[in-house]
Amino acid sequence: MSQETAESARVPIGGLEAGGRSGSFLGRHYALIILTLAYMSSHVDRGIVNIVLQPIKNEFHVSDTLLGLLSGLAFALFYATLGVPIAMWADRGNRRNIISLAITVWSLMTAACGLATNFSHLLAARIGVGIGEAGSSPPSHSMIADLYPKESRSTAMAFYSVGVYAGAMVGLVVGGYVVQHYGWRMTFYVVGLPGLLIALLVRFTIKEPLRGRADGLAHDAQLKSNLIQVVKHLWRTKSARHITIGLTLVSFVGYGGLIFGPSFFQRSLGMSAQSVGLIFGIIAGFVGGVGALLGGFLADYFSRRDMRWNSWVIAVAKILGMPLFIVFYMSSDLWLMIPIYVVSSVLGAFYLGPSFAMIQSLTPLHMRALTSAVMLFVLNFIALGFGPLTVGLLSDFLTPYFGVESLRWALFGTSFIGVWAAVHYYWAGQTYQEDLRAVEAARDV
């Protein structure tokens, strides 16, 4: 019997409901909510540095390039790299316990950032946050794929992705208030320590779902995920390859804008940290969350007739959003920028849920966490690692020519990468249905 055949022997769905609380209808939704809450916590702690970059720059007298290193590459290098071995553990271990441990680590390390007495100490603490967050998303993706069938997986993954935008909102709104009234160090304490409660909720209120339950498949625990096998699978599966590239390009632009956005508003529009956090934090969080859910819903809705729309929905959103970026960065009128920001935030959030869902649907059961980790390694090493760093480098390079407006032009220039991403999502849609059938046929051999 082949490896795929051993893994995917068909079993009745009813026999897979023994997974306990997470196996029930309400249980799986509850588990999704808690996992989303954990994802939100990770993005609060990951992104809180965005709102405090300016006071950190002022206190430690560092360049935009070093700020890009702090907020991007230093975090991403450890986050992305350690995600691979942790995912290999998650593919054969208890994913819930791994996630709980990860939350504990990143929450404590976020609080430790407030204790930094120099830039090197702060950099080391940020690396610790990256190490902790490496253990969250890959096992969470794998658990959600075992809780929801592929017909509703984009919506479920989109709901999970709301954590990105909710985390951004909490980080900007709460962080903006605290940093203005109590200083940047207190900001790290306030957002870091509550994560410990979420870690307890994950560990003691949700259960580990049976692998393959949502697909009606029996998982062979003897099968092990293999890094080389996963890399080959992602590269040889055309749609998975283009999804990974498109997701990385979109995130490259997104991380640069997310991390340097508050500094842009403070420098170019003269806004206070509290005003930036309140106005754009609420927009990014609420509107971005709506966009993520809408993107997942539309992908599931249109894909019922044509599976290619799982990917094409994202391509269309990226193309529609490009003119909005141009007008946004060309303007200094806040009341024109806000409605443009709202619409672009909705369209910009379409990509996460369908992208994660398609990758999980294209992956064999025994290597879903590792596949997610490899995809996230590529995404975060390039996008999170070099997106903010590129913006910082461009801003420093353009300073002699544009002065305080150098950051505006750096962000404007990188935004055009979104068109490149749209092309890859179009190509992914071209082969997605064929690739999905090939994966399902291999399971039924």
C-alpha positions as CSV (number, residue, x, y, z in Angstrom):
1,M,0.0,0.0,0.0
2,S,1.4,3.4,-0.9
3,Q,2.0,6.1,1.6
4,E,-0.9,8.2,0.4
5,T,-3.2,5.2,0.4
6,A,-2.2,4.3,3.9
7,E,-2.9,7.8,5.0
8,S,-6.2,8.3,3.3
9,A,-8.3,5.2,3.7
10,R,-11.9,6.4,3.7
11,V,-13.8,6.2,7.0
12,P,-17.3,7.3,7.9
13,I,-17.5,10.9,9.2
14,G,-19.5,9.7,12.2
15,G,-16.6,7.6,13.3
16,L,-14.5,10.7,13.4
17,E,-16.7,12.6,15.7
18,A,-15.0,11.0,18.7
19,G,-12.7,14.0,18.8
20,G,-14.6,15.3,21.7
21,R,-15.8,18.9,22.1
22,S,-13.9,20.1,19.0
23,G,-15.7,17.4,17.0
24,S,-19.1,19.0,17.5
25,F,-20.6,21.8,15.5
26,L,-20.4,24.2,18.3
27,G,-17.1,22.8,19.5
28,R,-15.3,23.5,16.2
29,H,-16.6,27.1,16.1
30,Y,-15.5,27.6,19.7
31,A,-12.1,26.2,18.9
32,L,-11.9,28.5,15.8
33,I,-12.7,31.5,18.0
34,I,-10.0,30.7,20.6
35,L,-7.4,30.0,17.9
36,T,-8.4,33.4,16.3
37,L,-8.0,35.0,19.7
38,A,-4.5,33.5,19.9
39,Y,-3.7,34.7,16.4
40,M,-4.9,38.2,17.4
41,S,-2.6,38.2,20.4
42,S,0.4,37.2,18.2
43,H,-0.3,40.2,15.9
44,V,-0.8,42.6,18.8
45,D,2.6,41.6,20.2
46,R,4.2,41.4,16.8
47,G,2.9,44.7,15.6
48,I,3.0,46.8,18.8
49,V,6.5,47.9,17.8
50,N,4.9,49.8,14.9
51,I,3.3,52.4,17.0
52,V,6.4,52.9,19.2
53,L,9.0,53.1,16.4
54,Q,9.2,56.9,16.6
55,P,9.8,57.2,20.3
56,I,12.3,54.3,20.1
57,K,14.1,56.2,17.3
58,N,14.2,59.3,19.4
59,E,15.5,57.6,22.6
60,F,18.1,55.3,21.0
61,H,19.0,57.6,18.0
62,V,18.8,54.9,15.4
63,S,18.2,55.1,11.6
64,D,15.1,53.9,9.7
65,T,17.2,51.0,8.4
66,L,17.8,49.8,12.0
67,L,14.1,50.3,12.8
68,G,13.3,48.1,9.7
69,L,15.7,45.5,11.0
70,L,14.1,45.6,14.5
71,S,10.5,45.3,13.2
72,G,11.2,43.0,10.3
73,L,14.3,40.9,9.7
74,A,15.3,40.3,13.3
75,F,11.8,39.0,14.1
76,A,11.2,37.2,10.9
77,L,14.5,35.3,10.7
78,F,13.8,33.3,13.9
79,Y,10.0,33.3,13.4
80,A,10.2,31.8,10.0
81,T,13.2,29.4,10.6
82,L,12.0,27.8,13.8
83,G,8.5,27.4,12.4
84,V,9.7,24.5,10.3
85,P,11.0,22.2,13.1
86,I,8.0,23.1,15.3
87,A,5.7,22.2,12.5
88,M,7.3,18.8,12.1
89,W,6.6,18.3,15.8
90,A,3.0,19.5,15.3
91,D,2.4,17.1,12.5
92,R,2.9,14.2,14.9
93,G,2.3,15.8,18.3
94,N,-0.4,17.7,20.2
95,R,-1.0,20.9,18.3
96,R,-3.1,22.5,21.0
97,N,-0.3,22.2,23.6
98,I,2.3,23.5,21.2
99,I,0.2,26.6,20.5
100,S,-0.4,27.2,24.2
101,L,3.4,27.0,24.9
102,A,4.1,29.3,22.0
103,I,1.7,32.0,23.4
104,T,3.3,31.9,26.8
105,V,6.8,32.5,25.3
106,W,5.8,35.4,23.0
107,S,3.7,37.1,25.7
108,L,6.6,37.0,28.2
109,M,9.1,38.2,25.6
110,T,6.9,41.1,24.6
111,A,6.8,42.2,28.2
112,A,10.6,41.9,28.3
113,C,10.9,44.4,25.5
114,G,9.9,47.1,28.0
115,L,12.9,46.3,30.1
116,A,15.4,47.1,27.3
117,T,18.0,49.6,28.3
118,N,19.5,49.9,24.8
119,F,18.8,49.0,21.2
120,S,20.6,45.7,21.4
121,H,18.5,44.5,24.4
122,L,15.4,45.5,22.6
123,L,16.5,43.6,19.5
124,A,17.2,40.5,21.6
125,A,13.7,40.6,23.1
126,R,12.1,41.0,19.7
127,I,14.0,37.9,18.6
128,G,12.4,36.1,21.6
129,V,8.9,37.2,20.4
130,G,9.7,35.8,17.0
131,I,10.8,32.5,18.6
132,G,7.5,32.2,20.5
133,E,5.3,33.1,17.5
134,A,7.0,30.4,15.4
135,G,4.8,27.8,17.2
136,S,1.4,29.3,16.5
137,S,0.2,29.5,12.9
138,P,1.3,26.2,11.3
139,P,-0.4,24.0,14.0
140,S,-3.4,26.4,13.9
141,H,-3.8,26.0,10.2
142,S,-3.6,22.3,10.5
143,M,-6.2,22.2,13.3
144,I,-8.6,24.4,11.3
145,A,-8.2,22.1,8.2
146,D,-9.3,19.2,10.5
147,L,-12.3,21.1,11.8
148,Y,-13.8,22.4,8.5
149,P,-14.3,20.7,5.1
150,K,-12.8,22.3,2.0
151,E,-16.2,23.7,0.9
152,S,-16.2,26.1,3.9
153,R,-12.5,26.2,4.6
154,S,-11.8,29.6,3.0
155,T,-14.5,31.2,5.2
156,A,-13.0,29.5,8.3
157,M,-9.5,30.5,7.4
158,A,-10.8,34.0,6.7
159,F,-12.3,34.2,10.2
160,Y,-9.0,33.1,11.6
161,S,-7.3,35.8,9.5
162,V,-9.4,38.4,11.2
163,G,-6.9,38.0,14.1
164,V,-4.4,39.9,11.9
165,Y,-6.6,42.9,11.7
166,A,-8.0,42.7,15.2
167,G,-4.5,42.5,16.5
168,A,-3.5,45.5,14.4
169,M,-6.4,47.5,15.8
170,V,-5.7,46.6,19.4
171,G,-2.0,47.3,19.0
172,L,-2.6,50.7,17.3
173,V,-5.5,51.9,19.5
174,V,-4.3,50.7,22.9
175,G,-0.6,51.2,22.0
176,G,-1.2,54.7,20.7
177,Y,-2.9,55.7,23.9
178,V,-0.5,54.0,26.3
179,V,2.7,55.2,24.5
180,Q,1.4,58.8,24.5
181,H,0.4,58.9,28.2
182,Y,2.7,56.3,29.8
183,G,5.7,55.8,27.5
184,W,6.8,53.1,25.0
185,R,8.0,50.7,27.8
186,M,4.7,50.5,29.5
187,T,3.1,49.8,26.1
188,F,5.0,46.4,25.9
189,Y,3.8,45.4,29.4
190,V,0.2,46.3,28.7
191,V,-0.1,44.2,25.5
192,G,2.2,41.4,26.4
193,L,1.1,40.0,29.8
194,P,-2.7,39.4,28.9
195,G,-1.5,36.8,26.4
196,L,-0.9,34.4,29.3
197,L,-4.6,34.1,29.9
198,I,-5.2,33.2,26.2
199,A,-2.5,30.5,26.6
200,L,-4.6,29.0,29.4
201,L,-7.8,29.1,27.3
202,V,-6.1,27.2,24.5
203,R,-4.6,24.6,26.8
204,F,-7.6,23.9,29.0
205,T,-10.8,24.7,26.9
206,I,-10.3,23.2,23.5
207,K,-9.4,19.7,22.4
208,E,-7.1,18.3,19.7
209,P,-9.2,17.4,16.6
210,L,-8.7,14.1,14.8
211,R,-6.6,14.5,11.8
212,G,-8.6,14.1,8.6
213,R,-11.9,14.4,10.3
214,A,-13.3,17.2,8.0
215,D,-12.1,15.4,4.9
216,G,-13.6,12.0,5.9
217,L,-10.1,10.5,5.9
218,A,-8.3,8.3,8.4
219,H,-4.8,9.5,9.3
220,D,-2.0,7.1,9.6
221,A,0.0,8.2,12.7
222,Q,3.1,6.3,11.4
223,L,3.5,8.7,8.5
224,K,6.0,11.5,9.1
225,S,6.3,14.8,7.4
226,N,9.5,15.4,5.5
227,L,10.9,18.8,4.7
228,I,12.3,17.8,1.3
229,Q,9.0,16.2,0.3
230,V,7.0,19.3,1.4
231,V,9.3,21.7,-0.6
232,K,9.0,19.5,-3.7
233,H,5.2,19.3,-3.3
234,L,4.8,23.1,-3.0
235,W,7.1,23.7,-6.0
236,R,5.8,20.9,-8.3
237,T,2.1,21.8,-7.6
238,K,1.7,24.8,-9.9
239,S,-1.1,26.4,-8.1
240,A,0.5,26.0,-4.7
241,R,3.7,27.5,-6.1
242,H,1.9,30.6,-7.4
243,I,-0.2,31.0,-4.3
244,T,3.0,31.0,-2.2
245,I,4.7,33.6,-4.4
246,G,1.6,35.8,-4.6
247,L,1.0,35.6,-0.8
248,T,4.7,36.6,-0.2
249,L,4.5,39.6,-2.6
250,V,1.2,40.8,-1.1
251,S,2.7,40.5,2.4
252,F,5.9,42.2,1.4
253,V,3.9,45.3,0.6
254,G,1.6,44.9,3.6
255,Y,4.2,44.5,6.2
256,G,6.1,47.5,4.9
257,G,3.0,49.6,5.1
258,L,1.8,48.2,8.4
259,I,5.1,48.8,10.2
260,F,6.0,52.2,8.8
261,G,2.4,53.4,8.3
262,P,2.1,55.1,11.7
263,S,5.5,56.8,11.2
264,F,4.3,58.1,7.8
265,F,1.2,59.7,9.3
266,Q,3.2,61.2,12.1
267,R,5.9,62.6,9.8
268,S,4.0,63.6,6.8
269,L,0.7,64.7,8.3
270,G,1.9,65.7,11.8
271,M,-0.5,63.4,13.6
272,S,0.1,62.3,17.2
273,A,0.6,58.6,18.1
274,Q,-2.8,58.5,19.8
275,S,-4.6,60.0,16.8
276,V,-2.9,57.6,14.4
277,G,-3.8,54.6,16.6
278,L,-7.4,55.7,17.1
279,I,-8.2,56.6,13.5
280,F,-6.2,54.1,11.5
281,G,-6.2,51.4,14.1
282,I,-10.0,51.2,14.1
283,I,-10.1,51.3,10.3
284,A,-7.4,48.6,9.9
285,G,-8.9,46.4,12.5
286,F,-12.7,46.6,11.8
287,V,-12.6,47.3,8.1
288,G,-9.7,44.9,7.5
289,G,-11.6,42.2,9.5
290,V,-14.7,42.8,7.3
291,G,-12.5,42.5,4.2
292,A,-11.0,39.2,5.4
293,L,-14.4,37.7,6.0
294,L,-15.8,39.1,2.7
295,G,-12.8,37.7,0.8
296,G,-13.3,34.2,2.3
297,F,-17.1,34.3,1.7
298,L,-16.7,35.4,-1.9
299,A,-14.1,32.7,-2.6
300,D,-16.3,30.0,-1.2
301,Y,-19.4,31.4,-3.0
302,F,-17.9,31.7,-6.5
303,S,-15.8,28.5,-6.2
304,R,-19.0,26.4,-5.9
305,R,-19.4,27.0,-9.6
306,D,-15.8,27.3,-10.5
307,M,-12.9,26.4,-8.1
308,R,-10.6,28.8,-9.9
309,W,-12.3,31.7,-8.2
310,N,-10.7,30.8,-4.9
311,S,-7.6,32.5,-6.3
312,W,-9.1,34.9,-8.9
313,V,-11.1,36.7,-6.2
314,I,-7.7,37.8,-4.8
315,A,-6.3,38.8,-8.2
316,V,-9.3,41.0,-8.9
317,A,-9.0,42.7,-5.5
318,K,-5.3,43.5,-6.0
319,I,-5.9,45.1,-9.4
320,L,-8.9,47.1,-8.1
321,G,-6.8,48.3,-5.1
322,M,-3.8,49.7,-7.1
323,P,-5.4,53.0,-8.2
324,L,-6.4,53.6,-4.6
325,F,-2.8,53.3,-3.4
326,I,-1.7,55.8,-6.0
327,V,-4.3,58.4,-4.9
328,F,-3.7,57.7,-1.2
329,Y,0.1,58.3,-1.3
330,M,-0.3,61.3,-3.6
331,S,-2.6,63.1,-1.1
332,S,-2.0,64.9,2.2
333,D,-5.7,65.6,2.7
334,L,-6.7,63.4,5.7
335,W,-10.4,63.5,4.8
336,L,-9.7,62.2,1.3
337,M,-7.2,59.6,2.6
338,I,-9.5,58.0,5.2
339,P,-12.3,56.8,2.8
340,I,-9.6,55.6,0.4
341,Y,-7.9,53.7,3.2
342,V,-11.3,52.1,4.1
343,V,-11.9,50.7,0.7
344,S,-8.3,49.7,0.1
345,S,-8.3,47.9,3.5
346,V,-11.3,45.9,2.5
347,L,-9.8,44.8,-0.8
348,G,-6.4,44.3,0.7
349,A,-7.7,41.8,3.3
350,F,-9.2,39.4,0.7
351,Y,-6.1,37.3,0.3
352,L,-5.3,35.6,3.6
353,G,-8.3,33.2,4.1
354,P,-8.5,31.8,0.6
355,S,-4.7,31.5,0.3
356,F,-4.3,29.5,3.5
357,A,-7.4,27.4,2.7
358,M,-6.1,26.5,-0.8
359,I,-2.7,25.5,0.5
360,Q,-4.3,23.2,3.1
361,S,-6.7,21.7,0.6
362,L,-3.7,20.9,-1.8
363,T,-1.7,19.2,1.0
364,P,-1.7,15.6,2.2
365,L,-2.9,15.1,5.8
366,H,0.4,14.1,7.4
367,M,2.3,17.2,6.3
368,R,-0.3,20.0,6.6
369,A,1.5,21.8,9.5
370,L,4.9,21.5,7.9
371,T,3.6,22.7,4.5
372,S,2.1,25.7,6.2
373,A,5.4,26.3,8.0
374,V,7.4,26.1,4.8
375,M,4.9,28.5,3.1
376,L,5.1,30.9,6.1
377,F,8.9,30.6,6.1
378,V,9.1,31.9,2.6
379,L,6.4,34.5,3.2
380,N,7.9,35.8,6.5
381,F,11.6,35.5,5.7
382,I,11.1,37.6,2.5
383,A,8.0,39.7,3.3
384,L,8.4,40.4,7.0
385,G,12.1,40.2,6.9
386,F,12.8,42.4,3.9
387,G,9.6,44.3,3.4
388,P,10.1,46.8,6.3
389,L,13.8,46.7,5.8
390,T,13.4,47.7,2.1
391,V,11.1,50.5,3.0
392,G,13.6,51.7,5.6
393,L,16.5,51.6,3.2
394,L,14.5,53.4,0.5
395,S,13.5,56.1,3.0
396,D,17.0,56.7,4.1
397,F,18.2,56.7,0.5
398,L,15.5,59.2,-0.5
399,T,16.0,61.5,2.5
400,P,18.5,63.8,0.8
401,Y,16.0,64.4,-2.0
402,F,12.6,64.5,-0.2
403,G,13.5,65.2,3.4
404,V,10.6,64.3,5.8
405,E,8.6,63.0,2.8
406,S,11.1,60.2,2.0
407,L,9.0,57.6,3.8
408,R,5.9,58.5,1.7
409,W,7.8,57.8,-1.5
410,A,9.3,54.6,-0.2
411,L,5.9,53.3,0.7
412,F,4.5,54.5,-2.6
413,G,7.2,52.7,-4.7
414,T,6.8,49.3,-3.0
415,S,3.0,49.4,-3.3
416,F,3.3,48.5,-7.1
417,I,4.4,45.0,-6.2
418,G,0.7,44.3,-5.6
419,V,0.2,44.1,-9.4
420,W,2.9,41.5,-9.7
421,A,1.1,39.5,-6.9
422,A,-2.2,39.6,-8.9
423,V,-0.5,37.9,-11.9
424,H,0.5,35.0,-9.7
425,Y,-2.9,34.6,-8.2
426,Y,-4.4,34.6,-11.7
427,W,-1.9,31.9,-12.7
428,A,-2.7,29.9,-9.6
429,G,-6.4,29.9,-10.5
430,Q,-5.6,28.6,-13.9
431,T,-4.3,25.3,-12.5
432,Y,-6.0,25.1,-9.1
433,Q,-8.9,22.9,-10.0
434,E,-6.6,20.5,-11.9
435,D,-4.1,20.3,-9.0
436,L,-6.9,19.8,-6.5
437,R,-8.3,16.9,-8.5
438,A,-4.8,15.3,-8.7
439,V,-4.4,15.5,-4.9
440,E,-7.8,14.0,-4.3
441,A,-7.2,11.3,-6.9
442,A,-3.9,10.3,-5.1
443,R,-5.9,9.9,-1.9
444,D,-8.3,7.5,-3.5
445,V,-5.7,5.3,-5.2
